[in-house]
Amino acid sequence: MPSTAPEVDEFLAKLPDDQRAALQKLRETIRLASPEAEERIGYGVPAFYYKKRPLVSYAAGKNHCAFYVQSPAVMEVHQNELSDYDTAKGTVRFQVDSPLPANLVETLVKARMAETDAV
């Protein structure tokens, strides 16, 4: 699937190969779960916007990658599915050699979309 966000491609190109590969996989999963979302850099990291509102984003840390769900409420509803991960308010951290399962990412993205639709 070709990118429609060259600035995101540039962001990812600067990362070490293993982080870039893990985040590219996450990016593709998010895009499949939310094809109508717009992809761009937001708050300095790759992000998806849905109905002109922030949906989810992601980035690489020094020793991990992060998926920013951006919703403590969604995190709480899905706390059982997230119990094996290092989490914070609206963040799921993971290692490059242990990426987030696509079905979990899809569930969280769809939950964020539903949250946005309810506003």
C-alpha positions as CSV (number, residue, x, y, z in Angstrom):
1,M,0.0,0.0,0.0
2,P,1.7,3.2,-1.1
3,S,2.2,5.9,1.5
4,T,0.3,9.2,1.3
5,A,2.4,10.8,4.0
6,P,5.9,11.4,2.8
7,E,6.8,13.2,6.1
8,V,6.0,9.9,7.9
9,D,8.2,8.0,5.5
10,E,11.0,10.4,6.3
11,F,10.4,10.1,10.1
12,L,10.6,6.3,9.8
13,A,13.7,6.3,7.5
14,K,15.7,7.9,10.3
15,L,15.1,5.0,12.7
16,P,17.3,1.9,13.2
17,D,16.2,-0.9,10.9
18,D,14.5,-3.0,13.7
19,Q,12.5,-0.1,15.0
20,R,11.5,1.0,11.5
21,A,10.3,-2.5,10.6
22,A,8.3,-2.8,13.8
23,L,6.7,0.6,13.4
24,Q,6.0,0.1,9.7
25,K,4.1,-3.1,10.5
26,L,2.1,-1.1,13.2
27,R,1.5,1.7,10.7
28,E,0.1,-0.8,8.1
29,T,-2.2,-2.4,10.7
30,I,-3.5,1.0,11.8
31,R,-4.1,2.0,8.1
32,L,-6.0,-1.2,7.4
33,A,-8.2,-0.7,10.5
34,S,-8.9,2.9,9.7
35,P,-8.6,3.4,5.9
36,E,-10.5,6.8,6.1
37,A,-8.0,8.2,8.6
38,E,-5.5,10.8,7.5
39,E,-1.8,10.1,8.2
40,R,0.6,12.9,9.1
41,I,3.1,14.0,11.7
42,G,1.3,15.3,14.8
43,Y,3.1,16.4,18.0
44,G,6.4,15.4,16.5
45,V,5.4,11.7,15.8
46,P,3.6,9.8,13.1
47,A,-0.2,10.0,13.8
48,F,-3.5,9.2,12.3
49,Y,-6.4,11.7,12.4
50,Y,-10.0,10.6,12.1
51,K,-12.7,13.2,11.4
52,K,-10.0,15.9,11.9
53,R,-9.3,14.7,15.4
54,P,-6.3,12.8,16.7
55,L,-6.9,9.0,16.6
56,V,-3.7,7.2,17.4
57,S,0.0,7.7,17.0
58,Y,3.3,5.8,17.5
59,A,7.0,6.4,18.0
60,A,10.3,4.8,18.9
61,G,11.9,5.2,22.3
62,K,15.4,4.5,23.3
63,N,14.6,0.9,24.4
64,H,11.1,0.3,23.1
65,C,8.5,1.3,20.6
66,A,5.2,2.9,21.7
67,F,1.6,2.9,20.4
68,Y,-0.2,5.9,21.6
69,V,-3.9,5.0,22.0
70,Q,-4.5,8.5,23.3
71,S,-7.4,7.5,25.5
72,P,-7.2,6.4,29.1
73,A,-10.9,5.3,28.7
74,V,-10.1,2.9,25.9
75,M,-7.1,1.6,27.7
76,E,-9.3,0.9,30.8
77,V,-12.0,-0.9,28.8
78,H,-9.3,-3.1,27.2
79,Q,-7.1,-3.6,30.3
80,N,-7.4,-7.4,30.2
81,E,-6.1,-7.6,26.6
82,L,-3.3,-5.2,27.6
83,S,-2.3,-7.0,30.8
84,D,0.8,-8.5,29.2
85,Y,2.1,-5.1,28.0
86,D,3.9,-2.2,29.6
87,T,1.2,0.5,29.6
88,A,0.6,4.0,30.8
89,K,-2.5,6.3,30.6
90,G,-2.9,6.1,26.8
91,T,0.2,4.3,25.8
92,V,1.3,0.7,25.0
93,R,5.0,0.1,25.0
94,F,6.5,-3.0,23.2
95,Q,9.8,-4.4,22.1
96,V,10.7,-4.7,18.4
97,D,11.1,-8.4,18.7
98,S,7.6,-8.7,20.3
99,P,5.3,-6.5,18.2
100,L,1.7,-5.9,19.1
101,P,-0.7,-8.4,17.6
102,A,-2.7,-7.0,14.6
103,N,-6.0,-8.0,16.2
104,L,-5.2,-6.0,19.3
105,V,-4.2,-3.0,17.4
106,E,-7.3,-3.2,15.3
107,T,-9.5,-3.5,18.4
108,L,-7.9,-0.4,19.9
109,V,-8.1,1.6,16.7
110,K,-11.8,0.7,16.2
111,A,-12.5,1.6,19.8
112,R,-10.9,5.0,19.3
113,M,-12.9,5.6,16.2
114,A,-16.1,4.7,18.1
115,E,-15.1,7.1,20.8
116,T,-14.6,9.9,18.2
117,D,-17.9,9.0,16.6
118,A,-19.7,9.4,19.9
119,V,-18.5,13.0,20.4
